[in-house]
Amino acid sequence: MTADQDGTLLSVEHLRVYYHTRRGPVRAVDDISFTVRRGERFGIVGESGCGKSTTALALMRMIKPPGRIEHGRVLLNGIDVLGLGKEEMRRMRWRTISLIPQGAMNSLNPVMRVRDQIADAITTHEGSRPSSELRERIDHVLNTVGLPRHVAHMFPHELSGGMKQRVCIAMAIVLQPQLLIADEPTSALDVVVQRVVAQTLLDVQEKMGVSLVLIGHDMGLQAQLVDRLAVMYAGKIVEIGPVEAVFREPLHPYTQLLIAAIPSPKEKKPLRGIPGLPPPLLNPPPGCVFHPRCPFAMDVCRVRAPIFREVRPGRQVACHLYEDGAPKSASDSKDSQ
């Protein structure tokens, strides 16, 4: 079945990205697979250093040395972007797949006006255009992200953090891509501005009908914005499912602990963290990478890595708790102890 027939726009298959050091390879992304459907909002969540941003850069073919894409396929509209030449990939960026980078302040050129930066993206891919056309397109894209047209004449330092982030969104959508990757677009913003930027992303996604990959560590934000959610830990995806199902019944122990750590405005309770630290990706532990921190770890977890598999319709998880003969869920395991 082709990507068009089953509604899949992006298919990532067994992707591995390593950063090579003198002490050995750092396995930043270690054999992950997932799909994104047309028009879908797909979230990737996890602690800092789990491989989320490296995944985003790999999808854009923007991994720099000493990083290297070791293995896998990234099929976009059925085309493996990892097999494209540099010029072919350059043409695909912005037009088919586009990135809203982490940290708007560092992404915008401080000595160029906003209009010139947006115009540069257009002319680089489409060649020289009439000034009237550029002005009209820049005004339109700024309006799409909720910014007045006079912002086009301003420099980045004259804008607030939220306005800078929306300029980055405008630049990412100006060529109307099919897939938009947002790498922690609200992480450096206060709570009120986060809401504005998040709503802008939703409005843009709905108006354009693009697929959105939202990367972040805020489980609460993911719950509000995405249709399906992938949970990453130590370079691996440990769970994927519809976001409502994941929050109603998280399967992987790591997902359960992430959700339990979300503060509740309705219920007064002490803040809960996840004990321990993520493992070093240079030398990850044997077996399941989460077993040193897992409250349900079994002997098999220490010696054999679990297989990432579908355990329920639309629900995939990598955990020995869901193998044949094991408890149906982590909560069942806890009750049986």
Summary of the structure (lengths in Angstrom):
residues: 337
radius of gyration: 21.0
end to end distance: 44.5
largest distance: 71.9
contacts: 1045
relative contact order: 0.13
helix: 39%
strand: 25%
